[in-house]
Amino acid sequence: MTHQTDSLRRRLVAGLLLLLVAPWASSHAADAAPQKVLVFGGTGHLGSEIVQRLLDHGHEVTVFARPGSDRGRLQGLPVRYIEGDLLDAAGVAAAFEKHRFDTVVLAVRVKTRDIHFYEKILPPIVTGAKVAGVRHIIHHGAVGAGRNLERFAGLGWERIPGLLDLLKDQGAGEDILRAGGVPWTIIRNGRVYPVGTPPTGKAALTEDDSVLTPMTRADLAILTLGCLGNRGCIDKTFHVRDTSLPWPAPGLPPYTAPE
Ligand SMILES: NC(=O)c1ccc[n+]([C@@H]2O[C@H](COP(=O)([O-])OP(=O)(O)OC[C@H]3O[C@@H](n4cnc5c(N)ncnc54)[C@H](OP(=O)(O)O)[C@@H]3O)[C@@H](O)[C@H]2O)c1
């Protein structure tokens, strides 16, 4: 065999190997190319962890925040703000009209016990994102959302006032997102460790929708970054599995329901 044929064969084998490896690599991509990311809930505990990590990885971050939001957790960080309230559909639409975003992240928590909150906020987000050509929406939802509740019968969640209505609303929001025409990822959380708990590094996403383990917000943020630009996360609903943390968390009451 000539040297030329040998070299051609080596390049062909290398090319084939790359073709075999590439899909795996892209579905586990940790470092996406720099993106323009719009974060809803970026002033909150989880949201600010996500914002910090997005910036650490070179992404350009815009935070949609209410005028009166405490921006203390983002102090000194190079983020752009768009002021608005998620319950004002026109304000949400305007956010998408003025700027271009590759990815939208929702790390929102409803504190008003409004049982139609997600049903109200998802339509303008999805419509605005679609019109603006957003490539991916990553939504932090709740274990037990919609029909997923059936997986957790027997935990006594029905005894917690208002919880089932909130989970129904979470389910309605998820359905709106799935039907919206923008590639989506849902990451459901259920048992969240106290604010400031460092990451375990042991949390993983799973499509097993019967999983309910504790997790830290820091690990949720890491998992969010792992889904950025990662086609392995597209159109998937994930739960988080971290078996390294005891529950209830030390010092916390034995509250076991998602919020
Ligand atoms: N089951 C559990 O153990 C448990 C416990 C806690 C949290 N969680 C879950 O963990 C995730 C993160 O929660 P977190 O504690 O990090 O949330 P958080 O600190 O309460 O932050 C919530 C964010 O949502 C924003 N937001 C709420 N309503 C809004 C509106 N109408 N317009 C614009 N922004 C609005 C807040 O803005 P403002 O700054 O203006 O308020 C804030 O940035 C959520 O999915 C939550 O459900 C679960």
The ligand as an SDF file (V2000), in Angstrom:
LIG
                    3D

 48 52  0  0  0  0  0  0  0  0999 V2000
  -40.2880   22.8500   46.6830 N   0  0  0  0  0  0  0  0  0  0  0  0
  -39.2740   23.5330   47.1370 C   0  0  0  0  0  0  0  0  0  0  0  0
  -38.5780   23.0880   48.0340 O   0  0  0  0  0  0  0  0  0  0  0  0
  -38.9550   24.8840   46.5340 C   0  0  0  0  0  0  0  0  0  0  0  0
  -38.6000   25.9280   47.3660 C   0  0  0  0  0  0  0  0  0  0  0  0
  -38.2680   27.1650   46.7940 C   0  0  0  0  0  0  0  0  0  0  0  0
  -38.2620   27.3020   45.3950 C   0  0  0  0  0  0  0  0  0  0  0  0
  -38.6320   26.2630   44.6110 N   0  0  0  0  0  0  0  0  0  0  0  0
  -38.6190   26.3920   43.1440 C   0  0  0  0  0  0  0  0  0  0  0  0
  -37.3080   26.7880   42.7560 O   0  0  0  0  0  0  0  0  0  0  0  0
  -37.3760   27.6510   41.6280 C   0  0  0  0  0  0  0  0  0  0  0  0
  -36.6830   28.9480   41.9050 C   0  0  0  0  0  0  0  0  0  0  0  0
  -37.2890   29.5900   42.9850 O   0  0  0  0  0  0  0  0  0  0  0  0
  -36.5180   30.7530   43.7520 P   0  0  0  0  0  0  0  0  0  0  0  0
  -36.7620   30.5520   45.2030 O   0  0  0  0  0  0  0  0  0  0  0  0
  -35.1150   30.8290   43.2680 O   0  0  0  0  0  0  0  0  0  0  0  0
  -37.3530   31.9900   43.2470 O   0  0  0  0  0  0  0  0  0  0  0  0
  -37.3340   33.4800   43.8180 P   0  0  0  0  0  0  0  0  0  0  0  0
  -36.0340   33.7820   44.4830 O   0  0  0  0  0  0  0  0  0  0  0  0
  -38.5960   33.7030   44.5950 O   0  0  0  0  0  0  0  0  0  0  0  0
  -37.3780   34.3300   42.4590 O   0  0  0  0  0  0  0  0  0  0  0  0
  -38.5460   34.3930   41.7050 C   0  0  0  0  0  0  0  0  0  0  0  0
  -38.3080   35.3170   40.5330 C   0  0  0  0  0  0  0  0  0  0  0  0
  -39.5240   35.4130   39.7850 O   0  0  0  0  0  0  0  0  0  0  0  0
  -39.7540   36.8010   39.5350 C   0  0  0  0  0  0  0  0  0  0  0  0
  -41.1650   37.1090   39.3410 N   0  0  0  0  0  0  0  0  0  0  0  0
  -42.2250   36.6510   40.0560 C   0  0  0  0  0  0  0  0  0  0  0  0
  -43.3520   37.2230   39.6030 N   0  0  0  0  0  0  0  0  0  0  0  0
  -43.0000   38.0570   38.5830 C   0  0  0  0  0  0  0  0  0  0  0  0
  -43.7190   38.9260   37.7230 C   0  0  0  0  0  0  0  0  0  0  0  0
  -45.0590   39.0690   37.8140 N   0  0  0  0  0  0  0  0  0  0  0  0
  -43.0290   39.6290   36.7870 N   0  0  0  0  0  0  0  0  0  0  0  0
  -41.6880   39.5080   36.6820 C   0  0  0  0  0  0  0  0  0  0  0  0
  -40.9450   38.6900   37.4740 N   0  0  0  0  0  0  0  0  0  0  0  0
  -41.6000   37.9880   38.4160 C   0  0  0  0  0  0  0  0  0  0  0  0
  -39.2390   37.4750   40.7900 C   0  0  0  0  0  0  0  0  0  0  0  0
  -39.0980   38.8570   40.5540 O   0  0  0  0  0  0  0  0  0  0  0  0
  -39.0220   39.9070   41.7690 P   0  0  0  0  0  0  0  0  0  0  0  0
  -37.5490   40.0430   42.0650 O   0  0  0  0  0  0  0  0  0  0  0  0
  -39.6240   41.1380   41.2300 O   0  0  0  0  0  0  0  0  0  0  0  0
  -39.8040   39.3380   42.9270 O   0  0  0  0  0  0  0  0  0  0  0  0
  -37.9240   36.7390   40.9650 C   0  0  0  0  0  0  0  0  0  0  0  0
  -36.9310   37.2300   40.1020 O   0  0  0  0  0  0  0  0  0  0  0  0
  -38.8430   27.8170   41.2990 C   0  0  0  0  0  0  0  0  0  0  0  0
  -39.1440   26.8940   40.2920 O   0  0  0  0  0  0  0  0  0  0  0  0
  -39.5300   27.4570   42.6120 C   0  0  0  0  0  0  0  0  0  0  0  0
  -40.8250   27.0360   42.3930 O   0  0  0  0  0  0  0  0  0  0  0  0
  -38.9780   25.0520   45.1500 C   0  0  0  0  0  0  0  0  0  0  0  0
  1  2  1  0
  2  3  2  0
  2  4  1  0
  4  5  1  0
  4 48  2  0
  5  6  2  0
  6  7  1  0
  7  8  2  0
  8  9  1  0
  8 48  1  0
  9 10  1  0
  9 46  1  0
 10 11  1  0
 11 12  1  0
 11 44  1  0
 12 13  1  0
 13 14  1  0
 14 15  2  0
 14 16  1  0
 14 17  1  0
 17 18  1  0
 18 19  2  0
 18 20  1  0
 18 21  1  0
 21 22  1  0
 22 23  1  0
 23 24  1  0
 23 42  1  0
 24 25  1  0
 25 26  1  0
 25 36  1  0
 26 27  1  0
 26 35  1  0
 27 28  2  0
 28 29  1  0
 29 30  1  0
 29 35  2  0
 30 31  1  0
 30 32  2  0
 32 33  1  0
 33 34  2  0
 34 35  1  0
 36 37  1  0
 36 42  1  0
 37 38  1  0
 38 39  2  0
 38 40  1  0
 38 41  1  0
 42 43  1  0
 44 45  1  0
 44 46  1  0
 46 47  1  0
M  CHG  2   8   1  16  -1
M  END
$$$$
